[in-house]
Amino acid sequence: MAETALDGVKVVELCNLAAGPYCTKLMADLGAEVIKVEKPGVGDEARRRGPFLNGIPHLERSGLFLYLNTNKLGVTLNIETRKGKGLFKELIAGADILVEDNPPGMLADLGLGHEVLSELNPSLVMTSITPFGQTGPYKDHKAYPLNSFHSGAEGFITPTGDPFPDRPPLRVARYAGEYEVGIHSMLATLGALYYQRATGLGQQVDVSKQEVLIDINTYELLAYPYVGWFPNRSTVLNPLGGIMPAKDGYGHLAMYEEVQWDNLAKLMGNPEWTKEELFTNPDVRRQRSDEVQQHIREWTKQRTKYEIYHEGQKAGVATGAYQTPEEIMNSEQLNSRSFFVELDHPEVGRITYPTAPYRFSKTPWRGRRAAPLLGEHNEEIYHRRLGHSKEELARLRGLGII
Amino acid sequence: MGALSGVKILEFGMAVAGPHACKLLAFMGAEVIKVESIARLDMLRRAGVDAEKGAKIQALRPGEPLPPGVSVDTFPSNATQLNKLGVSLDLAQPEAVELAKRLVARSDVVVENFRARVMEEYGLDYAVLREITPGLIMLSTSLAGKTGPEREYLGYMEIFGAIGGVGHLTGYPDGPPTWIRFSMDTMSAVTAAGAIAAALIHKQRTGEGQYIDFSSYEGAACLIGDALLDYAMNRRNQSRQGNLDDFMAPHNCYRCQGDDEWVSIAIATDEEWEAFCNAIGNPGWTDDERFADAHSRWQNQEQMDIFIQEWTMNYTHYEVMDILQKAGVAAVPSFNSPEIWGDPHLDARGLTVIVDHPALGAQPVLSPPWKLSRTPAEITRHGTMLGEYNEYVFGDLLGLSREEISRLASKGVIR
């Protein structure tokens, strides 16, 4: 088996739902050993969120959980018990990284705060992901993914160019904001790991979902302090191009360079109107954008979204097609790059998963296993790894500790 | 000392996807040399905002000179080139390519997001560069990756969101898909930076470098991974759902006092629902059997949302947050830009800071978005200007004499 980028990196995860689990999933997929710690009998929140196999709720059949926990080992542990705390500390003693998403102060109240854990393991990188960070007046505020998304200011401008400006601002695609937090958390955590590998020293990484979502939205926020301008949902940054109706859905036209206008005229077969100032003069074009858009729409409406996408791109125009999940899974481009893999899972069988948006030339994406069943690796970790006897495990199971 | 102190990165970046990635790594202490040229200006050096019309980009045809009086120092450029060392090389000239290669020779990482084939045309593709630096990590970020039938397609942020499925899944159920803007570019940047960090860990352990082919199309598709699994498991092809959750209700944004001010409220449990009802003074409608349990609340949320908004309209979104958070209910404003720049919590966290830019003066920018306790991520320099560090990089780092640098400048190699 080929070596992976994060071979030998040991991670403990104490997280729920999407942001934290996505952070450690990215690391597990790159080869880190991730031990996911879940509450006995209850498990990660994501197990209770759909999409479920056949739409029927089941702890082991949530598509959200399956997506977010590939390549991880799963154990159960009640860290609120004395024995549970002891086992947690044993896990931490052998770890490089702990990723947790509990409310600020909760682990410290259990006697498992950074101070205690770093004394036990001075090289530990402890990443805490919370809605508003570990400090500041909102640190104890509660936020579900919807609230966190709107705290980062992309909600206020979503949907872009809103045809219904009186309707409420929206989140972007389901859990996208949480995944963005997960990506950012991985970056900061691996930065700290790089330092740990060089010096032996661990540290605390404080990730505020709000702040990383603000970073994701940076370029929409920047203008305000300079010219007092800020976008809302009805703002259209570029009145030319954008979403275009197609015969079978929607295409997209991104027009930023003059050469793209030249190419667009050719693509449309140089109709008369493209020879007029309306088309050839950038200032006139912008002033009379409604007319220009009308002309382009008449052309796009005669075509399918894939004709707009592929023929546009081949002509040197930055076009796109609004694709559905089904179309994405059937994409020739993605499949030619092996973007999808099939993994076996005892409860949902063999299904297709997206991998990652990068191909490393030397260290591959690790398709070792699907998400763990609740407590699947208790014996592997507590017995074979930490040396607790099977009898002891049975006793702990009886007490609801694992 | 930053977490990535000692890591040397060479950036051939354009706009956001490459440059924002390098900025994040520079926040953690990596040295980033940004290679650019007046002959191939970074788009952000042409981007600004018109107070009336909003964003604008000074679009140029290839080779077209910048109009007189137009500055190449802009606030988006300042914000994106923080902590970097800018050098100017016109890579269309062989001598400039040779200098770039000498910079590669002292680098750990090369990042590029030029259009397809541009690095090859310069003679700076991975096959060449890895011979110069055997342990080199090189990352290319593009619309669809460097292989496959769409490998040469042109990409901008909004195309990523469209083909990656994020646009289709965002919007009102009865409305069109959504044109997702800059977040698709920054998402690409953050993911690329994370991939580089992972490759650095591998290199640190083994000495081995590698090539990373990043696709923004796939980056966007990963953001809808759970919807892709729904299709894989059930052949269910999801579409737009507004703010609707699979089982939580209330779960929406509600209008508040003021112009276009909104608060998001999400309730998951019966305890939270009771706390919510108490906090808003138990108006009569809360006793309605249509809202008696979680399932009925979900079924009747359209009507419930109307009642909730009748209450939120009486308060500012900050007041709603205060009232409901005190009761243990998740309520957070849908913040806009002015609020981000002046929010008391973000101020206490030090999110916004002023950097002094030699050409632009005092420039408000956003701090690094994570706090590392031992090796704080920080802003150490203003956004680099075009060629600002030519003397330091070519002179001090590469050992070129002053005369040689001015000869190259007068020949237009350094420009």
Interface residues (C-beta under 8 A of the other chain):
Chain A: E3 A5 L6 D7 G8 V9 L26 M27 L30 R49 G50 P51 L53 N54 G55 R61 G63 L64 L66 Y67 L68 P131 F132 G133 Q134 T135 G136 P137 Y138 H141 K142 A143 Y144 P145 L146 N147 S148 F149 H150 S151 G152 A153 E154 G155 F156 I157 T158 P159 T160 G161 D162 P163 F164 R167 P168 P169 L170 R171 V172 A173 R174 Y175 A176 Y179 E180 I183 H184 S185 M186 L187 A188 L190 G191 A192 L193 Y194 Y195 R197 A198 L201 G202 Q203 Q204 V205 D206 V207 S208 Q210 E211 V212 I214 D215 I216 N217 T218 Y219 E220 L221 L222 A223 Y224 P225 Y226 V227 G228 W229 F230 P231 N232 T235 L237 N238 G242 I243 Y250 G251 H252 A254 Y256 E257 E258 V259 P282 Y309 Q313 G316 V317 A318 T319 G320 A321 Y322 Q323 T324 P325 E326 I328 M329 E332 Q333 L334 S336 R337 F339 V348 I351 T352 Y353 P354 A356 P357 Y358 R359 F360 S361 K362 T363
Chain B: A3 L4 G6 V7 V16 H20 L24 L25 M28 M43 V49 D50 A51 G54 A55 I57 A59 L60 R61 P62 F75 P76 A79 L139 A144 G145 T147 G148 P149 E150 Y153 L154 G155 Y156 E158 I159 A162 I163 G164 G165 V166 G167 H168 L169 T170 G171 Y172 G175 P176 P177 T178 W179 I180 R181 F182 S183 D185 T186 M187 S188 V190 T191 A192 A193 G194 A195 A197 A198 A199 L200 I201 H202 Q204 R205 T206 E208 Q210 Y211 I212 D213 F214 S215 S216 Y217 E218 G219 A221 C222 L223 I224 G225 D226 A227 L228 L229 D230 Y231 A232 M233 N234 R235 R236 N237 Q238 S239 Q241 G242 N243 D245 D246 F247 M248 H251 N252 C253 Y254 R255 D260 W262 S264 I265 A266 A268 M321 Q325 G328 V329 A330 A331 V332 P333 S334 F335 N336 S337 P338 E339 I340 W341 P344 H345 L346 A348 R349 L351 T352 P364 L366 P369 W370 K371 L372 S373 R374 T375 A377
